[in-house]
Amino acid sequence: MRISPELRALRGDAASQRNAQEALEAARDAWRDGPAAEVLGELARYGDGAALDDCPALGALFDGCADATEFLGSLVDDLLAGLREHPLGQVPLRHQHSDGMSVLQLAQSGRATLTLLAYADTGAEPPASACFAGGERHEAVLAGAADILSLELLEERGGQAAIDCSARCIAAGDVLQFAGPARTKSVRRVHGSLVVLRLARSDAVPCEAREYSLDDGRLVHRASGSRSESRHEMMLALLGRMGRSDAAPVMAAMTREGSEHIRWQALRECLALDTAAGFLALGALARDPADPLSASAGALRAQLVETYPALATIEELPCPA
């Protein structure tokens, strides 16, 4: 691996690294405590559930009248100045870049986030699917232009969806609003570049996110809208891949509480990790007619017993005690 002389020098100079970060953090803090203080104070209220109409400074960024670029001006100018002086410094804001889209999270409070998005024209084919995830979003176009589809989920049935599509071009000064799990957008083509300021707030009880093919309305993917459940799902998968059979009792317990999605995932991992513990949990679900997973559990139990008749004896075994 080749390490450039600049990086090698920086690695051996802790004071230089510290100075670079302190300069960039000072620029961020000066913006938060100065030009952005009122907006960020209202972001905290909005993140706790307040209506946007009750947050005038924050709402003004998305009413089509105020110039949101003024709100960001000092932050961008000071960060760029800091990077010119310290080109190897790290911008002290959460950020990522992937497939022509850059994301800079300006602030987060409660259920709300304020984010700066930059889209670039990569020449790639437009997305073949779109995700409907709930919550509410307000987007102000700061610069550039793009062709988009405004999408509305009209009906969902049996893994298929009817989606209404409306094409339009957006440009600087436009404001977009999406509320609820039935509305979203798809960026089809960026004309050079597109810069968007987004205010998003998740639901108090996040709904499931569903991704549908735009060609035929077919359900492509579904995922929990809860970050906590997503973390638990990843933990379940990791424990399963590690072969941690000692986690089977915990997985079996997880089949009895939480959303249907995480309970079913826990059941699947438990069955794969410890067949006896998983099958006992499966039988308990199947025998409870009040449980919304009862029918699915019963069908899976019958299928497994038909394929592996020995499983039927597991529930008949005497208690080890």
Buried (B, 14 or more C-beta within 10 A) or exposed (E): EEEEEEEEEBEEEEEBBEBBBBBBBEBBEBBBEEBBEBBBBBBBBBBEEBEBEEBEBBBBBBEEEBEBBEBBEBBBEBBEEBBEEBEBBEBBBEEEEEEBBBBBBBBBBBBBBBBBBBBBBEEEEEBEBBBBBBBBBBBBBBBBBBBBBBBBBEEBEEEEBEBEEEEEEBEEEBBBEBEBBBBBBBBBBBBEBBBBBBBBBBBEEBBBBBBBBBEEBEBBEBBBBBEEBBEBBEBBEEBBEEEBEEBBEBBBEBBBEBBEBBBBBBBBBBBBBBBBBBBBBBBBBBEBEEBEBBEBBBEBBEEBBEEEEEBBEBBEEEEEE
